[in-house]
Amino acid sequence: MAGIVPSERLHRELKARYWHILDEATSVADARAGLLALAADYRRAYPGAMAVIERDLDALVCYLRFPTVHRKGIRSTNLLERTFIEVRRRTKVSGRFPGETSALSLVWAVLELSSRGWRGVTMTPRAVAEIERLRRGHATSDANQTSTTEEVIAA
């Protein structure tokens, strides 16, 4: 297959099928199965891309654990990247923080303020409850972690 360039029609078909799988998936298992089938069907035409799908399968479907109303908004990193830019902009102005707590307080405030402007992400009581359930289910114990950092320098 080396040297063979897939047709534009095949490319459009693959792209449409990929997004259909992710848009219509009702669970992580459903999306995984669909993407694995997609990779098997298009492996000859797009070996590199299908290898990436198979290798990064868990990362591609992790957003499906979140509330249904948030999925389309969080399946790409655009929202996250813009939020991190805003955090970086605000922390650079401060320069140095007297301690980790003050740095985290500023970052949390920026994240909370930014989240209010996210289009397509509505925080209904049910969505908040689902996110809290996810947080509790994946929470780790921070009891053994102590910070010895006296000063935090902004990026």
C-alpha positions in Angstrom: 0.0 0.0 0.0 3.0 2.3 0.2 2.7 5.3 -2.1 -1.1 4.9 -2.6 -3.0 8.1 -1.8 -6.5 7.5 -0.6 -9.3 9.3 -2.5 -10.9 12.5 -1.3 -14.2 10.6 -1.1 -12.7 8.0 1.2 -11.3 10.8 3.4 -14.8 12.4 3.6 -16.3 9.0 4.4 -13.8 8.3 7.2 -14.3 11.7 8.7 -18.1 11.5 8.7 -18.0 8.0 10.2 -15.5 9.1 12.9 -17.7 12.0 14.1 -20.9 9.9 13.8 -19.4 7.3 16.1 -18.4 10.0 18.7 -21.7 11.9 18.3 -23.9 8.9 18.7 -22.0 7.0 21.4 -24.0 6.4 24.5 -21.1 5.0 26.5 -17.4 4.7 26.6 -17.7 1.0 25.6 -19.9 1.9 22.6 -17.4 4.5 21.4 -14.4 2.2 21.9 -16.1 -0.5 19.9 -17.1 1.9 17.1 -13.6 3.4 16.9 -11.9 -0.1 16.8 -14.2 -1.1 14.0 -13.4 2.1 12.2 -9.6 1.5 12.6 -10.0 -2.1 11.3 -12.0 -0.9 8.2 -9.6 1.9 7.2 -6.2 0.5 8.4 -5.0 -0.2 4.8 -5.8 3.3 3.5 -4.7 5.2 6.6 -2.3 3.0 8.6 -0.7 5.8 10.6 -4.0 7.5 11.6 -5.6 4.2 12.6 -2.6 3.3 14.7 -3.0 6.7 16.6 -6.7 5.9 17.1 -5.9 2.5 18.5 -3.1 3.8 20.7 -5.0 6.8 22.1 -8.4 5.2 22.3 -8.9 5.9 26.0 -8.1 9.6 25.5 -10.5 9.9 22.6 -13.5 8.6 24.6 -12.8 9.9 28.1 -15.2 12.9 27.6 -18.1 10.4 27.5 -17.9 10.0 31.3 -19.2 13.5 31.7 -22.8 14.7 31.5 -24.4 14.4 28.1 -25.1 18.1 27.8 -21.4 18.9 28.1 -20.0 16.4 25.7 -19.8 18.3 22.5 -18.3 21.3 24.2 -15.5 19.4 26.0 -14.5 16.8 23.4 -11.9 19.2 22.0 -9.3 21.1 23.8 -10.2 24.6 22.6 -12.1 25.5 25.8 -9.4 24.2 28.0 -6.6 25.9 26.0 -8.3 29.2 26.2 -8.9 28.9 29.9 -5.2 28.0 30.5 -4.2 31.1 28.5 -6.3 33.3 30.8 -4.8 31.7 33.9 -1.3 32.3 32.6 -2.2 35.9 31.7 -3.5 36.6 35.2 -0.7 34.9 37.1 2.0 36.6 35.1 0.7 40.0 36.3 1.2 38.9 39.9 4.7 37.6 39.3 5.3 36.0 42.7 2.9 34.6 45.3 3.5 34.5 49.0 2.6 30.8 49.0 0.9 28.0 47.2 -2.5 28.7 48.7 -2.6 32.2 47.3 -1.6 31.0 43.8 -4.2 28.3 43.9 -6.8 30.8 45.1 -6.1 33.0 42.1 -6.1 30.1 39.6 -9.4 28.8 41.0 -11.0 32.3 40.8 -9.9 32.6 37.2 -11.2 29.1 36.3 -14.5 29.8 37.9 -14.9 33.1 36.2 -13.9 31.6 32.8 -16.3 28.7 33.2 -19.2 31.1 33.4 -18.6 32.1 29.8 -18.3 28.7 28.3 -20.8 28.4 25.5 -22.6 25.1 25.4 -21.7 24.1 29.0 -24.7 24.6 31.2 -24.2 23.7 34.9 -27.6 22.3 35.8 -28.1 20.8 39.3 -28.1 17.3 37.7 -24.8 18.0 35.8 -23.2 19.3 39.0 -24.3 16.1 40.8 -22.9 14.0 38.0 -19.5 15.8 38.1 -19.4 15.5 41.9 -20.1 11.8 41.6 -17.2 11.5 39.1 -15.0 13.5 41.4 -15.7 11.3 44.4 -15.3 8.1 42.4 -11.8 9.1 41.2 -10.7 11.1 44.2 -7.3 10.3 45.7 -6.2 10.9 49.2 -4.3 14.1 49.6 -3.7 13.5 53.3 -0.1 12.4 52.8 0.8 15.2 50.5 2.3 18.2 52.1 3.8 21.3 50.5 7.1 22.7 51.5 7.0 25.4 48.9 7.4 28.8 50.5 7.0 30.8 47.3 5.3 30.1 44.0 6.6 31.9 40.9 4.1 32.4 38.0 4.9 30.9 34.7 
